[in-house]
Amino acid sequence: MTKILGHEDIIAVLKKSVDEKRTAHSYLFSGIEGIGKKLIAIEFACMLNCPAFSSIDHRNCKTCERIRKGIHADVRIEKPLKGSIRIDRVRQLQGFLKYSPIEAPYRVIILDDAHTINRPAQNALLKVLEEPPVNSILVLVTSKASALLPTVRSRLRRIKFPPLDRSVVAEELSRIKEIPQEEAMAIAGLSSGSLGHALELLSTNTLKLRNSLTGFLSNAPDYGLAGLLELSAQVSSEAPRLVEAIHFGMTWIRDLLLIRIGAPASFVVNTDLIDILKTSAQHYS
């Protein structure tokens, strides 16, 4: 099973609601990509249906194992097909919820990337939200809650997932990729608290790009127009590379501002470049 990182408070709240039989009929799990929202939605389905679920570390139950593998008769984990979830899929899910559970206390549907549900499908989903079948739970997982209709959002119990702590991301990067702690902390800082994004940054060698940009950003006035054009050609060869370059430029300016106002060093994204940042910050108001 993929390891769940952080979000202990959210897990505790969900567990308490199950123990006290105060669960809602429908939920909205929202937060940035790559922080474990779907994993916890699946674990929530385990909490609801496991005959002996005692804690989040419960691992040996056959019911939970089938839920996590996506092969339990009463739990459906749905993803977009060709970039969207359409009305025919939603109607199929309505049919699934219409019947009583076969072998578990609840029928559970987890809709991943719920922001891809198109408008007709969202309108169809309202019927389930307004008249939820007995013993059914619907969980929408999304990084773009604003893409859902207000009428849909208002009928969901929203649970907002915060970004993961930088140290948590760095520790996991060091564990699974066996990279030095300093490199892991640098990548974790650029990831905005998303392990998924951190792994992408690592695979695209973003630190090498960042280090080449650091020289420019710390001495920008000395480069002139020719230097700007050369930098532009360097970073714009691939769209993802360009996006990461812009993102790093934003974190650099943010870090300079924090240093200028005397914020704690722990607030800085590029902590491993703190000395260069402090020197650069002296040249700006």
Disulfide bonds with the S-S distance in Angstrom:
none
